[in-house]
Amino acid sequence: MILGAVYMLWMYQRVFFGPPRKAAEHGIPDLTVREWVTLAPILLAIVAIGFVPQPLLSVVKEPVDAFVQRVSRPPPVRKAEVER
């Protein structure tokens, strides 16, 4: 366990506090136009839901309430348990 903690701290130090490196040095290219076109609607949806969540919440409210009601009901009592 101690070795695992030491390794995690060592890794954390190297990842977050190591020398800065450029992504291009590692062969990771920037996003292409196709990737930006794919990513842009997702980013816009995330921002829109962050600023105006009510339309999404109103859509999922009824199914979530039904699920909570179904899960929170006590289990049915069996006849053999009542006779005891």
C-alpha positions as a Python dict, from the first residue, in 0.01 Angstrom:
ca = {
    (1, 'M'): (0, 0, 0),
    (2, 'I'): (283, 236, 81),
    (3, 'L'): (452, 167, -252),
    (4, 'G'): (123, 236, -429),
    (5, 'A'): (90, 571, -252),
    (6, 'V'): (452, 659, -333),
    (7, 'Y'): (399, 573, -698),
    (8, 'M'): (77, 777, -717),
    (9, 'L'): (245, 1082, -562),
    (10, 'W'): (543, 1046, -794),
    (11, 'M'): (315, 1019, -1096),
    (12, 'Y'): (106, 1316, -979),
    (13, 'Q'): (420, 1527, -941),
    (14, 'R'): (547, 1435, -1287),
    (15, 'V'): (212, 1492, -1458),
    (16, 'F'): (112, 1820, -1295),
    (17, 'F'): (441, 1978, -1192),
    (18, 'G'): (686, 1838, -1445),
    (19, 'P'): (851, 2050, -1713),
    (20, 'P'): (604, 2192, -1967),
    (21, 'R'): (606, 2014, -2300),
    (22, 'K'): (442, 2105, -2626),
    (23, 'A'): (191, 1861, -2771),
    (24, 'A'): (353, 1896, -3114),
    (25, 'E'): (677, 1750, -2976),
    (26, 'H'): (489, 1430, -2897),
    (27, 'G'): (329, 1397, -3237),
    (28, 'I'): (-18, 1509, -3129),
    (29, 'P'): (-153, 1738, -3400),
    (30, 'D'): (-412, 2011, -3346),
    (31, 'L'): (-776, 1940, -3424),
    (32, 'T'): (-870, 1931, -3789),
    (33, 'V'): (-1172, 2115, -3933),
    (34, 'R'): (-1371, 1791, -3938),
    (35, 'E'): (-1300, 1734, -3569),
    (36, 'W'): (-1399, 2093, -3482),
    (37, 'V'): (-1725, 2053, -3677),
    (38, 'T'): (-1797, 1736, -3481),
    (39, 'L'): (-1699, 1887, -3146),
    (40, 'A'): (-1868, 2228, -3182),
    (41, 'P'): (-2231, 2108, -3136),
    (42, 'I'): (-2132, 1908, -2829),
    (43, 'L'): (-1958, 2209, -2677),
    (44, 'L'): (-2252, 2434, -2757),
    (45, 'A'): (-2494, 2187, -2598),
    (46, 'I'): (-2281, 2169, -2283),
    (47, 'V'): (-2270, 2548, -2253),
    (48, 'A'): (-2643, 2582, -2328),
    (49, 'I'): (-2737, 2322, -2066),
    (50, 'G'): (-2507, 2496, -1821),
    (51, 'F'): (-2673, 2835, -1865),
    (52, 'V'): (-3034, 2724, -1928),
    (53, 'P'): (-3091, 2377, -1778),
    (54, 'Q'): (-3469, 2407, -1730),
    (55, 'P'): (-3577, 2275, -2075),
    (56, 'L'): (-3376, 1957, -2023),
    (57, 'L'): (-3486, 1921, -1661),
    (58, 'S'): (-3853, 1961, -1751),
    (59, 'V'): (-3823, 1683, -2011),
    (60, 'V'): (-3665, 1433, -1770),
    (61, 'K'): (-3865, 1527, -1458),
    (62, 'E'): (-4163, 1297, -1520),
    (63, 'P'): (-3963, 979, -1600),
    (64, 'V'): (-3732, 1043, -1304),
    (65, 'D'): (-4027, 1094, -1068),
    (66, 'A'): (-4186, 771, -1194),
    (67, 'F'): (-3860, 583, -1140),
    (68, 'V'): (-3820, 721, -788),
    (69, 'Q'): (-4176, 621, -703),
    (70, 'R'): (-4117, 270, -834),
    (71, 'V'): (-3791, 230, -646),
    (72, 'S'): (-3904, 386, -318),
    (73, 'R'): (-4215, 168, -278),
    (74, 'P'): (-4181, -94, -3),
    (75, 'P'): (-4162, -450, -133),
    (76, 'P'): (-4490, -641, -132),
    (77, 'V'): (-4554, -850, 178),
    (78, 'R'): (-4586, -1221, 112),
    (79, 'K'): (-4868, -1420, 262),
    (80, 'A'): (-4629, -1656, 450),
    (81, 'E'): (-4462, -1357, 620),
    (82, 'V'): (-4797, -1219, 741),
    (83, 'E'): (-4897, -1551, 905),
    (84, 'R'): (-4586, -1564, 1126),
}
